[in-house]
Amino acid sequence: MFTVECNGVETSFAGLDLAMAHAKSLNKFVTISGDGFEIVGMFGVDSIRDGVCPDGVAYDWNKASRIGRVKRERV
């Protein structure tokens, strides 16, 4: 059982896929909880254009700049 909470309103779903589809349809910040874990955020951000997310926030993450050495360099 998974619960989607948005603005104080909770809705229950039998599966995580249904809960995530509902959260995406709300297009708001939600909390999905169930089976001992919790997911929070706004679902549906799936495109980056010209280095910017759909909400206007710059997307500047890249794998090369992550902290720590790459495994192949340590081996």
Buried (B, 14 or more C-beta within 10 A) or exposed (E): EBBBBBEEEEBEBEEBEBBBEBBBEBEEEBBBBBEEEEBEEBBEEEEEEEEEEEEEEEBEEEEEEEEEEEEEEEE
